[in-house]
Amino acid sequence: MQFKNKTKLVFVLVVIAICIQACASNQIRVGWVGGSTGDRIHYVYKQFNGQESASIKADPGQSLSLLYDVQIDQGSVTIELFDPEQELVWERVLMAGESGKADLRADLQGRYILLVSGHNTKGGFDLSWERN
């Protein structure tokens, strides 16, 4: 009898720990399919609440072309580009599907971070970039 109670207690504690970790991470990815390569990041999903990022190495004066194709069935998606000093250099907030291109110039040498944030969204995104 005592062994069963200990087993139940351990089970309850494990479930609580998993729930706490899931709530703390604030990342939800359901039906998440896709991938990331050197110059492209693309995913489709049934639900996405969280962030996905990619790193883009650039030199001062180098041109960066960001191409985006976003499908949104619900929620919203934010695309941001941060310079090596973590300053926001470009942002696009999308409430509906959209395709576009942003032509930018790198002011600093280093790694720029392309950040995609899903806000209780359903759909997908395909981002790619070119450096010239």
N, CA, C and O atoms as CSV, one atom per row, in Angstrom:
chain,resi,resn,atom,element,x,y,z
A,1,MET,N,N,0.822,-1.201,0.000
A,1,MET,CA,C,0.000,0.000,0.000
A,1,MET,C,C,0.861,1.258,0.000
A,1,MET,O,O,0.590,2.205,-0.738
A,2,GLN,N,N,1.875,1.260,0.813
A,2,GLN,CA,C,2.741,2.422,0.913
A,2,GLN,C,C,3.461,2.680,-0.415
A,2,GLN,O,O,3.651,3.838,-0.787
A,3,PHE,N,N,3.863,1.629,-1.137
A,3,PHE,CA,C,4.531,1.763,-2.422
A,3,PHE,C,C,3.619,2.424,-3.453
A,3,PHE,O,O,4.070,3.258,-4.238
A,4,LYS,N,N,2.346,2.057,-3.455
A,4,LYS,CA,C,1.387,2.652,-4.389
A,4,LYS,C,C,1.222,4.147,-4.125
A,4,LYS,O,O,1.152,4.933,-5.069
A,5,ASN,N,N,1.158,4.545,-2.872
A,5,ASN,CA,C,1.023,5.964,-2.536
A,5,ASN,C,C,2.249,6.758,-2.971
A,5,ASN,O,O,2.123,7.881,-3.460
A,6,LYS,N,N,3.440,6.175,-2.795
A,6,LYS,CA,C,4.664,6.852,-3.227
A,6,LYS,C,C,4.699,6.985,-4.743
A,6,LYS,O,O,5.122,8.012,-5.274
A,7,THR,N,N,4.257,5.950,-5.430
A,7,THR,CA,C,4.226,5.978,-6.896
A,7,THR,C,C,3.256,7.050,-7.380
A,7,THR,O,O,3.567,7.796,-8.309
A,8,LYS,N,N,2.095,7.128,-6.764
A,8,LYS,CA,C,1.118,8.153,-7.136
A,8,LYS,C,C,1.671,9.553,-6.875
A,8,LYS,O,O,1.495,10.461,-7.688
A,9,LEU,N,N,2.337,9.717,-5.739
A,9,LEU,CA,C,2.910,11.017,-5.403
A,9,LEU,C,C,3.968,11.427,-6.415
A,9,LEU,O,O,3.986,12.574,-6.862
A,10,VAL,N,N,4.843,10.510,-6.778
A,10,VAL,CA,C,5.881,10.798,-7.773
A,10,VAL,C,C,5.238,11.154,-9.109
A,10,VAL,O,O,5.667,12.101,-9.767
A,11,PHE,N,N,4.226,10.415,-9.511
A,11,PHE,CA,C,3.533,10.693,-10.765
A,11,PHE,C,C,2.924,12.096,-10.754
A,11,PHE,O,O,3.077,12.839,-11.723
A,12,VAL,N,N,2.248,12.460,-9.692
A,12,VAL,CA,C,1.626,13.784,-9.571
A,12,VAL,C,C,2.694,14.871,-9.620
A,12,VAL,O,O,2.498,15.892,-10.279
A,13,LEU,N,N,3.817,14.671,-8.937
A,13,LEU,CA,C,4.899,15.669,-8.944
A,13,LEU,C,C,5.509,15.831,-10.344
A,13,LEU,O,O,5.842,16.946,-10.746
A,14,VAL,N,N,5.655,14.740,-11.077
A,14,VAL,CA,C,6.180,14.814,-12.444
A,14,VAL,C,C,5.210,15.583,-13.340
A,14,VAL,O,O,5.637,16.431,-14.124
A,15,VAL,N,N,3.927,15.301,-13.234
A,15,VAL,CA,C,2.924,16.015,-14.041
A,15,VAL,C,C,2.946,17.502,-13.711
A,15,VAL,O,O,2.893,18.335,-14.616
A,16,ILE,N,N,3.022,17.843,-12.442
A,16,ILE,CA,C,3.080,19.259,-12.037
A,16,ILE,C,C,4.325,19.923,-12.603
A,16,ILE,O,O,4.251,21.049,-13.094
A,17,ALA,N,N,5.469,19.248,-12.543
A,17,ALA,CA,C,6.717,19.812,-13.069
A,17,ALA,C,C,6.623,20.053,-14.575
A,17,ALA,O,O,7.093,21.074,-15.077
A,18,ILE,N,N,6.019,19.116,-15.284
A,18,ILE,CA,C,5.849,19.284,-16.735
A,18,ILE,C,C,4.931,20.463,-17.032
A,18,ILE,O,O,5.212,21.247,-17.938
A,19,CYS,N,N,3.853,20.600,-16.296
A,19,CYS,CA,C,2.920,21.720,-16.503
A,19,CYS,C,C,3.592,23.062,-16.213
A,19,CYS,O,O,3.400,24.027,-16.953
A,20,ILE,N,N,4.371,23.121,-15.147
A,20,ILE,CA,C,5.068,24.363,-14.811
A,20,ILE,C,C,6.063,24.731,-15.900
A,20,ILE,O,O,6.155,25.896,-16.285
A,21,GLN,N,N,6.805,23.755,-16.397
A,21,GLN,CA,C,7.781,24.016,-17.453
A,21,GLN,C,C,7.078,24.477,-18.724
A,21,GLN,O,O,7.542,25.413,-19.375
A,22,ALA,N,N,5.980,23.847,-19.084
A,22,ALA,CA,C,5.238,24.225,-20.299
A,22,ALA,C,C,4.686,25.633,-20.178
A,22,ALA,O,O,4.732,26.394,-21.144
A,23,CYS,N,N,4.168,25.993,-19.022
A,23,CYS,CA,C,3.621,27.335,-18.830
A,23,CYS,C,C,4.726,28.384,-18.823
A,23,CYS,O,O,4.540,29.483,-19.345
A,24,ALA,N,N,5.858,28.058,-18.245
A,24,ALA,CA,C,6.958,29.018,-18.154
A,24,ALA,C,C,7.595,29.287,-19.505
A,24,ALA,O,O,8.043,30.404,-19.764
A,25,SER,N,N,7.645,28.283,-20.370
A,25,SER,CA,C,8.323,28.478,-21.655
A,25,SER,C,C,7.502,29.333,-22.611
A,25,SER,O,O,8.075,30.015,-23.461
A,26,ASN,N,N,6.181,29.315,-22.497
A,26,ASN,CA,C,5.298,30.111,-23.345
A,26,ASN,C,C,5.457,29.794,-24.828
A,26,ASN,O,O,5.066,30.604,-25.669
A,27,GLN,N,N,6.009,28.663,-25.162
A,27,GLN,CA,C,6.183,28.249,-26.541
A,27,GLN,C,C,5.168,27.156,-26.849
A,27,GLN,O,O,5.117,26.133,-26.167
A,28,ILE,N,N,4.366,27.380,-27.876
A,28,ILE,CA,C,3.421,26.360,-28.322
A,28,ILE,C,C,3.649,26.153,-29.812
A,28,ILE,O,O,3.611,27.100,-30.597
A,29,ARG,N,N,3.888,24.896,-30.190
A,29,ARG,CA,C,4.085,24.543,-31.595
A,29,ARG,C,C,3.320,23.255,-31.870
A,29,ARG,O,O,3.727,22.173,-31.447
A,30,VAL,N,N,2.225,23.386,-32.576
A,30,VAL,CA,C,1.400,22.235,-32.912
A,30,VAL,C,C,1.411,22.081,-34.426
A,30,VAL,O,O,1.180,23.048,-35.152
A,31,GLY,N,N,1.678,20.869,-34.904
A,31,GLY,CA,C,1.735,20.630,-36.337
A,31,GLY,C,C,2.889,21.355,-37.001
A,31,GLY,O,O,2.792,21.730,-38.170
A,32,TRP,N,N,3.965,21.555,-36.288
A,32,TRP,CA,C,5.138,22.332,-36.720
A,32,TRP,C,C,5.953,21.511,-37.712
A,32,TRP,O,O,6.557,20.508,-37.331
A,33,VAL,N,N,5.978,21.919,-38.980
A,33,VAL,CA,C,6.705,21.199,-40.020
A,33,VAL,C,C,7.485,22.207,-40.843
A,33,VAL,O,O,6.944,23.242,-41.234
A,34,GLY,N,N,8.753,21.917,-41.111
A,34,GLY,CA,C,9.568,22.802,-41.930
A,34,GLY,C,C,11.024,22.664,-41.560
A,34,GLY,O,O,11.468,21.618,-41.087
A,35,GLY,N,N,11.761,23.736,-41.783
A,35,GLY,CA,C,13.184,23.683,-41.479
A,35,GLY,C,C,13.874,25.003,-41.701
A,35,GLY,O,O,13.270,26.005,-42.084
A,36,SER,N,N,15.171,24.963,-41.442
A,36,SER,CA,C,16.006,26.147,-41.580
A,36,SER,C,C,17.308,25.736,-42.251
A,36,SER,O,O,17.928,24.741,-41.876
A,37,THR,N,N,17.712,26.512,-43.243
A,37,THR,CA,C,18.994,26.275,-43.915
A,37,THR,C,C,19.823,27.545,-43.801
A,37,THR,O,O,19.458,28.454,-43.055
A,38,GLY,N,N,20.914,27.623,-44.515
A,38,GLY,CA,C,21.806,28.767,-44.407
A,38,GLY,C,C,21.174,30.110,-44.707
A,38,GLY,O,O,21.530,31.105,-44.076
A,39,ASP,N,N,20.251,30.171,-45.647
A,39,ASP,CA,C,19.667,31.452,-46.032
A,39,ASP,C,C,18.139,31.401,-46.132
A,39,ASP,O,O,17.529,32.194,-46.850
A,40,ARG,N,N,17.533,30.464,-45.406
A,40,ARG,CA,C,16.071,30.323,-45.479
A,40,ARG,C,C,15.557,29.686,-44.190
A,40,ARG,O,O,16.207,28.826,-43.595
A,41,ILE,N,N,14.373,30.134,-43.781
A,41,ILE,CA,C,13.678,29.542,-42.645
A,41,ILE,C,C,12.205,29.445,-43.042
A,41,ILE,O,O,11.595,30.443,-43.428
A,42,HIS,N,N,11.635,28.236,-42.947
A,42,HIS,CA,C,10.259,28.051,-43.414
A,42,HIS,C,C,9.563,26.991,-42.570
A,42,HIS,O,O,10.116,25.923,-42.306
A,43,TYR,N,N,8.344,27.306,-42.154
A,43,TYR,CA,C,7.543,26.387,-41.353
A,43,TYR,C,C,6.065,26.588,-41.664
A,43,TYR,O,O,5.637,27.685,-42.022
A,44,VAL,N,N,5.298,25.522,-41.523
A,44,VAL,CA,C,3.841,25.586,-41.502
A,44,VAL,C,C,3.418,24.990,-40.170
A,44,VAL,O,O,4.144,24.182,-39.591
A,45,TYR,N,N,2.251,25.384,-39.683
A,45,TYR,CA,C,1.835,24.953,-38.353
A,45,TYR,C,C,0.333,25.108,-38.187
A,45,TYR,O,O,-0.316,25.905,-38.864
A,46,LYS,N,N,-0.195,24.319,-37.264
A,46,LYS,CA,C,-1.601,24.440,-36.881
A,46,LYS,C,C,-1.747,25.474,-35.775
A,46,LYS,O,O,-2.765,26.160,-35.681
A,47,GLN,N,N,-0.707,25.579,-34.930
A,47,GLN,CA,C,-0.692,26.613,-33.893
A,47,GLN,C,C,0.753,26.937,-33.552
A,47,GLN,O,O,1.584,26.047,-33.375
A,48,PHE,N,N,1.031,28.228,-33.463
A,48,PHE,CA,C,2.370,28.697,-33.113
A,48,PHE,C,C,2.231,29.910,-32.218
A,48,PHE,O,O,1.656,30.929,-32.600
A,49,ASN,N,N,2.766,29.776,-31.031
A,49,ASN,CA,C,2.837,30.885,-30.091
A,49,ASN,C,C,4.243,30.828,-29.511
A,49,ASN,O,O,4.540,29.985,-28.664
A,50,GLY,N,N,5.099,31.721,-29.965
A,50,GLY,CA,C,6.490,31.699,-29.527
A,50,GLY,C,C,7.377,32.394,-30.533
A,50,GLY,O,O,6.936,33.277,-31.269
A,51,GLN,N,N,8.655,31.980,-30.557
A,51,GLN,CA,C,9.618,32.636,-31.433
A,51,GLN,C,C,10.510,31.623,-32.127
A,51,GLN,O,O,10.799,30.549,-31.601
A,52,GLU,N,N,10.932,31.996,-33.314
A,52,GLU,CA,C,11.902,31.235,-34.095
A,52,GLU,C,C,12.871,32.253,-34.666
A,52,GLU,O,O,12.457,33.337,-35.079
A,53,SER,N,N,14.159,31.922,-34.697
A,53,SER,CA,C,15.136,32.912,-35.155
A,53,SER,C,C,16.171,32.294,-36.080
A,53,SER,O,O,16.350,31.078,-36.138
A,54,ALA,N,N,16.841,33.180,-36.797
A,54,ALA,CA,C,17.946,32.803,-37.670
A,54,ALA,C,C,19.003,33.898,-37.571
A,54,ALA,O,O,18.698,35.056,-37.285
A,55,SER,N,N,20.231,33.514,-37.810
A,55,SER,CA,C,21.354,34.444,-37.739
A,55,SER,C,C,21.864,34.729,-39.150
A,55,SER,O,O,22.025,33.819,-39.964
A,56,ILE,N,N,22.116,36.011,-39.424
A,56,ILE,CA,C,22.608,36.433,-40.741
A,56,ILE,C,C,23.899,37.213,-40.527
A,56,ILE,O,O,23.886,38.272,-39.901
A,57,LYS,N,N,25.002,36.704,-41.036
A,57,LYS,CA,C,26.281,37.393,-40.904
A,57,LYS,C,C,26.394,38.439,-42.012
A,57,LYS,O,O,26.119,38.152,-43.177
A,58,ALA,N,N,26.808,39.673,-41.633
A,58,ALA,CA,C,26.913,40.751,-42.618
A,58,ALA,C,C,28.103,41.658,-42.294
A,58,ALA,O,O,28.558,41.740,-41.153
A,59,ASP,N,N,28.583,42.324,-43.320
A,59,ASP,CA,C,29.664,43.300,-43.194
A,59,ASP,C,C,29.105,44.699,-43.374
A,59,ASP,O,O,28.056,44.861,-43.998
A,60,PRO,N,N,29.773,45.715,-42.847
A,60,PRO,CA,C,29.291,47.098,-43.015
A,60,PRO,C,C,29.134,47.458,-44.495
A,60,PRO,O,O,30.012,47.177,-45.310
A,61,GLY,N,N,28.014,48.078,-44.824
A,61,GLY,CA,C,27.745,48.492,-46.196
A,61,GLY,C,C,27.152,47.399,-47.062
A,61,GLY,O,O,26.748,47.667,-48.193
A,62,GLN,N,N,27.092,46.191,-46.567
A,62,GLN,CA,C,26.554,45.081,-47.339
A,62,GLN,C,C,25.034,45.207,-47.439
A,62,GLN,O,O,24.364,45.554,-46.467
A,63,SER,N,N,24.505,44.922,-48.619
A,63,SER,CA,C,23.057,44.944,-48.832
A,63,SER,C,C,22.443,43.645,-48.346
A,63,SER,O,O,22.986,42.564,-48.575
A,64,LEU,N,N,21.304,43.758,-47.674
A,64,LEU,CA,C,20.530,42.605,-47.227
A,64,LEU,C,C,19.142,42.704,-47.841
A,64,LEU,O,O,18.460,43.717,-47.687
A,65,SER,N,N,18.731,41.663,-48.528
A,65,SER,CA,C,17.376,41.602,-49.067
A,65,SER,C,C,16.637,40.491,-48.346
A,65,SER,O,O,17.028,39.326,-48.412
A,66,LEU,N,N,15.559,40.861,-47.652
A,66,LEU,CA,C,14.726,39.897,-46.939
A,66,LEU,C,C,13.457,39.663,-47.741
A,66,LEU,O,O,12.730,40.608,-48.048
A,67,LEU,N,N,13.193,38.433,-48.074
A,67,LEU,CA,C,11.965,38.083,-48.776
A,67,LEU,C,C,11.091,37.295,-47.811
A,67,LEU,O,O,11.569,36.376,-47.146
A,68,TYR,N,N,9.806,37.653,-47.733
A,68,TYR,CA,C,8.917,36.960,-46.820
A,68,TYR,C,C,7.601,36.623,-47.499
A,68,TYR,O,O,7.078,37.381,-48.316
A,69,ASP,N,N,7.089,35.461,-47.132
A,69,ASP,CA,C,5.788,34.989,-47.600
A,69,ASP,C,C,5.121,34.360,-46.375
A,69,ASP,O,O,5.552,33.309,-45.899
A,70,VAL,N,N,4.078,35.002,-45.872
A,70,VAL,CA,C,3.436,34.584,-44.630
A,70,VAL,C,C,1.964,34.297,-44.898
A,70,VAL,O,O,1.266,35.105,-45.511
A,71,GLN,N,N,1.495,33.133,-44.432
A,71,GLN,CA,C,0.076,32.786,-44.501
A,71,GLN,C,C,-0.452,32.801,-43.071
A,71,GLN,O,O,0.135,32.196,-42.174
A,72,ILE,N,N,-1.557,33.495,-42.871
A,72,ILE,CA,C,-2.152,33.585,-41.543
A,72,ILE,C,C,-3.636,33.250,-41.641
A,72,ILE,O,O,-4.399,33.944,-42.313
A,73,ASP,N,N,-4.032,32.179,-40.963
A,73,ASP,CA,C,-5.444,31.811,-40.882
A,73,ASP,C,C,-6.078,32.372,-39.611
A,73,ASP,O,O,-7.288,32.589,-39.547
A,74,GLN,N,N,-5.235,32.602,-38.597
A,74,GLN,CA,C,-5.691,33.255,-37.360
A,74,GLN,C,C,-4.463,33.786,-36.639
A,74,GLN,O,O,-3.341,33.356,-36.906
A,75,GLY,N,N,-4.685,34.725,-35.723
A,75,GLY,CA,C,-3.577,35.295,-34.959
A,75,GLY,C,C,-2.759,36.283,-35.766
A,75,GLY,O,O,-3.249,36.871,-36.731
A,76,SER,N,N,-1.504,36.464,-35.363
A,76,SER,CA,C,-0.624,37.399,-36.057
A,76,SER,C,C,0.818,36.915,-35.988
A,76,SER,O,O,1.174,36.072,-35.164
A,77,VAL,N,N,1.638,37.473,-36.878
A,77,VAL,CA,C,3.066,37.155,-36.948
A,77,VAL,C,C,3.836,38.462,-37.012
A,77,VAL,O,O,3.458,39.382,-37.738
A,78,THR,N,N,4.912,38.538,-36.252
A,78,THR,CA,C,5.805,39.692,-36.296
A,78,THR,C,C,7.171,39.221,-36.769
A,78,THR,O,O,7.708,38.235,-36.264
A,79,ILE,N,N,7.730,39.935,-37.748
A,79,ILE,CA,C,9.076,39.643,-38.241
A,79,ILE,C,C,9.947,40.833,-37.880
A,79,ILE,O,O,9.597,41.974,-38.181
A,80,GLU,N,N,11.084,40.574,-37.232
A,80,GLU,CA,C,11.983,41.645,-36.812
A,80,GLU,C,C,13.415,41.293,-37.191
A,80,GLU,O,O,13.799,40.124,-37.224
A,81,LEU,N,N,14.190,42.323,-37.475
A,81,LEU,CA,C,15.619,42.153,-37.724
A,81,LEU,C,C,16.370,43.042,-36.751
A,81,LEU,O,O,16.123,44.245,-36.669
A,82,PHE,N,N,17.303,42.426,-36.004
A,82,PHE,CA,C,18.106,43.139,-35.024
A,82,PHE,C,C,19.562,43.148,-35.476
A,82,PHE,O,O,20.060,42.160,-36.014
A,83,ASP,N,N,20.239,44.274,-35.252
A,83,ASP,CA,C,21.649,44.357,-35.616
A,83,ASP,C,C,22.512,43.677,-34.541
A,83,ASP,O,O,21.984,43.221,-33.527
A,84,PRO,N,N,23.841,43.605,-34.756
A,84,PRO,CA,C,24.709,42.936,-33.783
A,84,PRO,C,C,24.690,43.558,-32.382
A,84,PRO,O,O,25.092,42.910,-31.416
A,85,GLU,N,N,24.232,44.798,-32.266
A,85,GLU,CA,C,24.116,45.445,-30.956
A,85,GLU,C,C,22.707,45.298,-30.380
A,85,GLU,O,O,22.356,45.962,-29.405
A,86,GLN,N,N,21.914,44.431,-30.985
A,86,GLN,CA,C,20.543,44.114,-30.577
A,86,GLN,C,C,19.579,45.284,-30.714
A,86,GLN,O,O,18.582,45.361,-29.996
A,87,GLU,N,N,19.877,46.190,-31.634
A,87,GLU,CA,C,18.972,47.294,-31.956
A,87,GLU,C,C,18.059,46.850,-33.092
A,87,GLU,O,O,18.512,46.220,-34.049
A,88,LEU,N,N,16.773,47.179,-32.986
A,88,LEU,CA,C,15.804,46.851,-34.025
A,88,LEU,C,C,16.075,47.709,-35.255
A,88,LEU,O,O,16.105,48.937,-35.168
A,89,VAL,N,N,16.275,47.054,-36.409
A,89,VAL,CA,C,16.520,47.803,-37.641
A,89,VAL,C,C,15.374,47.687,-38.642
A,89,VAL,O,O,15.262,48.497,-39.561
A,90,TRP,N,N,14.514,46.666,-38.460
A,90,TRP,CA,C,13.372,46.504,-39.358
A,90,TRP,C,C,12.323,45.644,-38.663
A,90,TRP,O,O,12.652,44.716,-37.924
A,91,GLU,N,N,11.037,45.971,-38.915
A,91,GLU,CA,C,9.954,45.218,-38.300
A,91,GLU,C,C,8.739,45.219,-39.210
A,91,GLU,O,O,8.444,46.206,-39.884
A,92,ARG,N,N,8.040,44.092,-39.216
A,92,ARG,CA,C,6.788,43.978,-39.971
A,92,ARG,C,C,5.812,43.172,-39.111
A,92,ARG,O,O,6.090,42.026,-38.760
A,93,VAL,N,N,4.669,43.775,-38.775
A,93,VAL,CA,C,3.627,43.102,-38.004
A,93,VAL,C,C,2.516,42.731,-38.980
A,93,VAL,O,O,1.974,43.592,-39.673
A,94,LEU,N,N,2.183,41.450,-39.029
A,94,LEU,CA,C,1.214,40.956,-39.996
A,94,LEU,C,C,0.006,40.354,-39.284
A,94,LEU,O,O,0.139,39.494,-38.414
A,95,MET,N,N,-1.161,40.824,-39.675
A,95,MET,CA,C,-2.424,40.287,-39.154
A,95,MET,C,C,-3.117,39.417,-40.202
A,95,MET,O,O,-4.072,38.701,-39.899
A,96,ALA,N,N,-2.626,39.490,-41.429
A,96,ALA,CA,C,-3.154,38.703,-42.535
A,96,ALA,C,C,-1.976,38.271,-43.403
A,96,ALA,O,O,-0.883,38.828,-43.305
A,97,GLY,N,N,-2.210,37.275,-44.252
A,97,GLY,CA,C,-1.150,36.787,-45.122
A,97,GLY,C,C,-0.607,37.890,-46.010
A,97,GLY,O,O,-1.339,38.771,-46.462
A,98,GLU,N,N,0.692,37.820,-46.250
A,98,GLU,CA,C,1.342,38.854,-47.067
A,98,GLU,C,C,2.683,38.337,-47.569
A,98,GLU,O,O,3.359,37.555,-46.901
A,99,SER,N,N,3.047,38.791,-48.755
A,99,SER,CA,C,4.370,38.532,-49.315
A,99,SER,C,C,5.033,39.872,-49.564
A,99,SER,O,O,4.361,40.855,-49.878
A,100,GLY,N,N,6.345,39.914,-49.423
A,100,GLY,CA,C,7.033,41.164,-49.666
A,100,GLY,C,C,8.531,41.012,-49.614
A,100,GLY,O,O,9.076,39.921,-49.446
A,101,LYS,N,N,9.179,42.164,-49.767
A,101,LYS,CA,C,10.636,42.196,-49.777
A,101,LYS,C,C,11.085,43.468,-49.070
A,101,LYS,O,O,10.499,44.535,-49.251
A,102,ALA,N,N,12.120,43.338,-48.272
A,102,ALA,CA,C,12.713,44.500,-47.602
A,102,ALA,C,C,14.169,44.577,-48.010
A,102,ALA,O,O,14.924,43.625,-47.816
A,103,ASP,N,N,14.566,45.707,-48.574
A,103,ASP,CA,C,15.962,45.933,-48.952
A,103,ASP,C,C,16.602,46.824,-47.907
A,103,ASP,O,O,16.177,47.960,-47.694
A,104,LEU,N,N,17.628,46.297,-47.259
A,104,LEU,CA,C,18.284,46.993,-46.160
A,104,LEU,C,C,19.794,47.034,-46.396
A,104,LEU,O,O,20.323,46.324,-47.251
A,105,ARG,N,N,20.466,47.866,-45.631
A,105,ARG,CA,C,21.923,47.938,-45.694
A,105,ARG,C,C,22.472,47.741,-44.286
A,105,ARG,O,O,22.015,48.375,-43.334
A,106,ALA,N,N,23.457,46.856,-44.167
A,106,ALA,CA,C,24.081,46.599,-42.870
A,106,ALA,C,C,24.992,47.767,-42.504
A,106,ALA,O,O,25.855,48.159,-43.291
A,107,ASP,N,N,24.800,48.314,-41.321
A,107,ASP,CA,C,25.660,49.392,-40.832
A,107,ASP,C,C,26.827,48.862,-40.007
A,107,ASP,O,O,27.865,49.511,-39.884
A,108,LEU,N,N,26.635,47.666,-39.443
A,108,LEU,CA,C,27.638,47.091,-38.549
A,108,LEU,C,C,28.080,45.719,-39.034
A,108,LEU,O,O,27.346,45.028,-39.739
A,109,GLN,N,N,29.274,45.343,-38.651
A,109,GLN,CA,C,29.750,43.999,-38.952
A,109,GLN,C,C,29.311,43.060,-37.838
A,109,GLN,O,O,29.354,43.411,-36.658
A,110,GLY,N,N,28.892,41.875,-38.225
A,110,GLY,CA,C,28.521,40.887,-37.230
A,110,GLY,C,C,27.283,40.127,-37.605
A,110,GLY,O,O,26.887,40.087,-38.770
A,111,ARG,N,N,26.668,39.519,-36.604
A,111,ARG,CA,C,25.489,38.688,-36.818
A,111,ARG,C,C,24.205,39.461,-36.537
A,111,ARG,O,O,23.984,39.967,-35.437
A,112,TYR,N,N,23.383,39.533,-37.552
A,112,TYR,CA,C,22.047,40.115,-37.430
A,112,TYR,C,C,21.099,38.971,-37.095
A,112,TYR,O,O,21.267,37.855,-37.589
A,113,ILE,N,N,20.117,39.243,-36.268
A,113,ILE,CA,C,19.157,38.217,-35.861
A,113,ILE,C,C,17.798,38.503,-36.491
A,113,ILE,O,O,17.212,39.566,-36.286
A,114,LEU,N,N,17.316,37.543,-37.252
A,114,LEU,CA,C,15.984,37.598,-37.837
A,114,LEU,C,C,15.072,36.821,-36.896
A,114,LEU,O,O,15.257,35.620,-36.695
A,115,LEU,N,N,14.097,37.502,-36.325
A,115,LEU,CA,C,13.225,36.911,-35.312
A,115,LEU,C,C,11.787,36.886,-35.813
A,115,LEU,O,O,11.240,37.917,-36.204
A,116,VAL,N,N,11.182,35.710,-35.797
A,116,VAL,CA,C,9.780,35.540,-36.163
A,116,VAL,C,C,9.026,35.193,-34.891
A,116,VAL,O,O,9.363,34.226,-34.207
A,117,SER,N,N,8.009,35.978,-34.574
A,117,SER,CA,C,7.191,35.737,-33.382
A,117,SER,C,C,5.770,35.415,-33.811
A,117,SER,O,O,5.139,36.181,-34.540
A,118,GLY,N,N,5.276,34.275,-33.352
A,118,GLY,CA,C,3.900,33.889,-33.610
A,118,GLY,C,C,3.050,34.216,-32.399
A,118,GLY,O,O,3.436,33.924,-31.267
A,119,HIS,N,N,1.903,34.816,-32.632
A,119,HIS,CA,C,0.995,35.221,-31.560
A,119,HIS,C,C,-0.321,34.466,-31.756
A,119,HIS,O,O,-1.238,34.944,-32.423
A,120,ASN,N,N,-0.387,33.265,-31.152
A,120,ASN,CA,C,-1.570,32.406,-31.294
A,120,ASN,C,C,-2.011,32.305,-32.749
A,120,ASN,O,O,-3.179,32.522,-33.074
A,121,THR,N,N,-1.070,31.976,-33.610
A,121,THR,CA,C,-1.327,31.990,-35.037
A,121,THR,C,C,-1.429,30.586,-35.620
A,121,THR,O,O,-0.917,29.615,-35.064
A,122,LYS,N,N,-2.095,30.517,-36.739
A,122,LYS,CA,C,-2.214,29.299,-37.539
A,122,LYS,C,C,-1.853,29.685,-38.959
A,122,LYS,O,O,-2.360,30.684,-39.469
A,123,GLY,N,N,-0.983,28.913,-39.618
A,123,GLY,CA,C,-0.592,29.236,-40.984
A,123,GLY,C,C,0.807,28.761,-41.284
A,123,GLY,O,O,1.128,27.586,-41.108
A,124,GLY,N,N,1.650,29.690,-41.743
A,124,GLY,CA,C,3.026,29.349,-42.069
A,124,GLY,C,C,3.794,30.559,-42.531
A,124,GLY,O,O,3.215,31.600,-42.843
A,125,PHE,N,N,5.109,30.415,-42.574
A,125,PHE,CA,C,5.956,31.483,-43.091
A,125,PHE,C,C,7.140,30.896,-43.834
A,125,PHE,O,O,7.609,29.797,-43.540
A,126,ASP,N,N,7.607,31.661,-44.801
A,126,ASP,CA,C,8.787,31.297,-45.594
A,126,ASP,C,C,9.608,32.570,-45.731
A,126,ASP,O,O,9.202,33.507,-46.418
A,127,LEU,N,N,10.756,32.601,-45.080
A,127,LEU,CA,C,11.639,33.771,-45.121
A,127,LEU,C,C,12.975,33.351,-45.737
A,127,LEU,O,O,13.514,32.288,-45.431
A,128,SER,N,N,13.479,34.192,-46.590
A,128,SER,CA,C,14.814,33.951,-47.148
A,128,SER,C,C,15.526,35.285,-47.267
A,128,SER,O,O,14.898,36.344,-47.229
A,129,TRP,N,N,16.844,35.226,-47.412
A,129,TRP,CA,C,17.615,36.465,-47.473
A,129,TRP,C,C,18.823,36.272,-48.387
A,129,TRP,O,O,19.352,35.176,-48.572
A,130,GLU,N,N,19.218,37.413,-48.942
A,130,GLU,CA,C,20.392,37.463,-49.826
A,130,GLU,C,C,21.293,38.583,-49.331
A,130,GLU,O,O,20.825,39.638,-48.903
A,131,ARG,N,N,22.580,38.333,-49.396
A,131,ARG,CA,C,23.574,39.370,-49.069
A,131,ARG,C,C,24.338,39.710,-50.327
A,131,ARG,O,O,24.789,38.816,-51.042
A,132,ASN,N,N,24.488,40.980,-50.604
A,132,ASN,CA,C,25.219,41.438,-51.795
A,132,ASN,C,C,26.334,42.364,-51.379
A,132,ASN,O,O,27.073,42.862,-52.228
